[in-house]
Amino acid sequence: MDSLGGGSGALQGQFSNTHPGPPRGVLSVTFAFTCTGGGTVALTFATAGKDVPTAAGTQECDGSIYQRRIDTPEPGLIGFSYSFTGSENGGYAYGYYTEKKQLP
């Protein structure tokens, strides 16, 4: 899997981040997210300006990994946002990875 980007930081009430679209020929990406400190994060996703409701979900901030496949059928930005409930004394980390590529 090729890493396409990622980040980390301290938990806050709401956060969003947008990355440039995946390279040409990438048909889907895997998004991985983890958080600590207790509480719950509700995640939403968008690609090429459209919401991806099938990838949305919630994650308990207990150090486990939330992983979702996001199809990228057309070029464009890819991003996620979260809203957090709980004590803001934890952190988060996330990454995007190439999952499926178009054969040459």
N, C-alpha and C positions, 0 to 999 in steps of 0.2 A: 504494500500500500504506500502510495506517495502522499506525504503530508502537503496539504494545500494552505495551511495556516492554523492559527490557534491563539490562545491567550489565557490569562489568569488574572485574578484580582480578589479583592475583599468583597464579600456579599453586600449588596445594597438593595433597597426596595424594588427598583426596576433597573434593567440594563438591556441594551441592545447593541449589536455589532453587525456590520455588513462587510463582506469580503468581495473582492473582484470575482467574477464568474470563474468556474473551473476552466482549465485549458480545453481547446478544441478537441472534440472526440470523446470527452468524458461524459458518459450517459447518466451516472449517478455518483453520489458521494456518501460517505458514512460520516455522521456527526457524532462525536463522543463528548459527554459532559459529566463532570463529577463535582460535588460540593460537600463541604463539611460544616460542622457547627450546629446541626439540628435544623429544624424548620423544613419548609417545602418550597420548591421552585416549580412554577408552571411555565413550560417552554412553548414557544410558537416559532414557526419558520416561514420564510418566503424565498422564492427563487424567481428570477426574471420578473420581479414586481408582482408576483402572484403568491397568495397564501398557500401553504402546503398543510392542510388540516390533518392528513394521514400521519404526519410526523410529529404533531403536537402531543404533549403529555406532561405528566408531573414527575418530579424526582424528589425523593427524600434526601436531605443533606446529611447522609451518614457515611460518605466515602465510596458508595457504590457507583458504578458507571451506567449512565443512561446512553444508549446507543440507538441511532435511527438511520435508516437509509433514506436519502432524499434524491429523487429522480431529477435530472437536469436536462429535459428534452429540448430546451432552446437556450441560446446564450443569454447571459445576464448575471447580475449580482446575485449573491446568495447570502442570506443573513438569518439571524435568530434574535429573539428577545425573550426575556424572562421577567416574571414578577415574583417576588419573594415574600414569604410570610414566616416570621420567626425572629429569633435573636440574630442581629447582624454581626456576630463575632466569629464567623466562619469565612471560608474562602471558596473559590470555584476555579476550575480549569476546563478548557474545551479545545477541541481540534476537529478539523475537517480533513478527510482522507479520500483519495480516489478509490472508488469501489469498482465501477464497471467502465471499461473503455470500448469504443468502437474499433473493430478490427480494421487495419489499413486496406 
